[in-house]
């Protein structure tokens, strides 16, 4: 079970800027979701209604997009995590899981590490999607330095940008800075060896993904002292879009199994005894 946790502080101000979803909830567990490069909280817009009622869903709002569009995007992983940790800390008043796709998978891992290093409550489960373990060599080209036209063409080739966006120059001008910052963040990220996490990892991927196939997903075992489970879905790097219902169902099932295992290990709490 995760470590003891000091009662949370206020979920207002900077904390609310970063974390979406219900600030106060009676739900049993919270899922925090971190987006892929160029993604945002809206990328998970259809997830919450498909999760069981006992799970609260909280997408992470990164600077430079949506309601934080006026803020500069952060292009360095360590800087982003150093700001996210104090923002998310007040929300760790109940068991939680971390989910991230592609860039978000790497950030979710680094967030779990940073929380553990600070003695804060760790996740019950880390769910990584479309990304190999962070100690592997980078599997994608360096493109963040390219001129706008070449950069966008490269992103399109990776499948991370709707083609219709190219026909909306005003919208594209808003999206481009954060998109470029996200790719720079991924390109400059450096993994540093730390002790393995103390939570299980669920790694999921697309069968046609050239970036993160089954061998890359299996490499996550080195990042945890607990079990690793891998699941593959039809599709490419962005399989999570068309396979979303199945992905969400798998996540809900994995969380239920993890909570059941944790409860069996320590005995039910008073609040869990009231859950139907």
C-alpha positions, 0 to 999 in steps of 0.5 A: 500500500502507498505511504502515509499522506499528510492531509491536503491543502486547498485545491484552489489557485494554481492547483485548480489551473493544473487539475481538472475534474471534481475538486471534492468527491466521495468517489473511491479513487481518482485517475489523473491523465496526462496528454500526448504531445500536442494533446490537452485535457479535451483529448480525454473528453469522453472518458469520464462518462465511461468510467465506473461511478466509483472513479473520479477522472481528472485530466491534467491541464498543461500550460499553453493550451485550452484554459491556459492558452495565455501561459507559455508552454513548458519545453522541459520535463524537469521544469514541468514536473517541478511545477506539477508536483505541488499542484497535484499534491492537494488532490492525493487524499485518496487512492489514485492512478496515473495515466499517460499516452506517449509524452504523457506516459513519460510524464506520468512516470516522472511524476510518480518518481517525484512524488515518491522522492518527496515522501508523498502518496504514490499511485496505486497503478501507473498506466502507460500508453504508446511509450516504451520504458524511459531508459530506452533510446528515443524512437522518434526523429528530432523535429522541433527545430524545423521551420513551421511547414517542415515541422507540421509535415513531420508531425502529420507523418507521425499521425499526431495532427488532424489534417483539417487543422492545416486549413485553420491558420488562426487556430494553428497559430494558437496550437503551434507553440505548445506543439513545438514545446511538447516535441522539444520536451520529448527530444531533450528528456533524459532518464536518470536511474532511480529505484523502481516504483512500488506500484504495478504498471499496465502498459498498453499499445497499438499493434501497428505502432512503429514507436512502441510495440510489445517489446517496448511495452515489456521494457517497463518491467525494469521500472517497477518492483511490482507486476507488469501487465501488457495489452495490445489494441488494433491500431497505430500510435494513436489507437487510444482514439478509435479504441477508446471504449475498450481502453477505458474499460481495461483501465477500469478493470485494472483499477478494480483488480488493484483496489481488490488486491490492496484491500485484501492485503491490508483489510478494508477501511471503514469507507470501503466497507460502505462501497456497494 
